Amino acid sequence: MKMLKEQNGAALIVVLITIAIIGVMIPSIMSNITTSAKQFERSEEYTQVNALIDMGVEFTHSVIEGSRDTAKENTESWLEQGNVDSDSIVTYFREQLNSAMRTKGLEDSVRIDVGEENGFKTEIRSISVEGQSIEVDFVVTPVLENEVLDDEEETGTKTIELEFN
């Protein structure tokens, strides 16, 4: 008991100083934790957006390639029916390509859902003819949590070289 009386409140002062130091440090620690969580969310969103764009580009390329094959078969059957000039061939092929893309679900603008709230929107901007090749220009826009992210869109071009048997 005599030892406690001799301390004159020194232990209390040490405890109060410790609590004050912890009180000063807690807000900065909490700030770092919330900043890290926000950075993680942004990083995760960036990863999802890029994955959705990649899926959209791959989907669009595969539909265009499948449509190219269908258009080529139709055009070759059409060519067997008689003599036609090269401009008519390109025009006919372009019409067949456009028709096949619509049949395969790639219309002027279409949204493909990946999960409940995410997906991508793909839009055909133009189909142009240059010599013996056709260029299909398209745009892929990610949809994250049912929000179309127009500022994250990516443009692409698929070139089809015309070669017939």
C-alpha positions, 0 to 999 in steps of 0.5 A: 500500500505504501508503494501506491501512495508514493507514485503520486499519480505517475501511472495515471499520467502514463495511461492518459498519455498512451490513450492520447497517442492512440487517439491521435494515431487511430484516425490516420490508420482508419484513413489508410484502411479506407483509402486501401479499400477504395483503391481495391474497388477501383482496381477491381472495376478497372479489371472488370471493365477491361475483361468486358471490353475484351469479351465484346471485341472477341464476340464481335470478331467471332460473329463477323468471322462466322458471318463472313463464312456464311456470306462467302458460301452464299456469294459462291452459290450466287456466282455459279448462276452466271457471269457478274462483274467484280463490283457486283460481287463485292456489293452482293457479298457486303449485303450477305455479310450484313444479313448474316451478322443480323441473323447471328445477333449482331445488329446495329447495336446490341447488348450482351449480358454477362451475369446479372448486371454486367455485360457489353454493348457492341455497335456496328458503325460502318461497313465499307468497301475498299478494293477487294476487301471489306472493313467492318468498324465497330465499337464495344462499350462495357456495361458495369452494374447496369451502367453503360460506361460510354467513356470506356468504349473501344473501337475496332475494325475487322478487315475481310479480304474477298477471295472466291473459288 
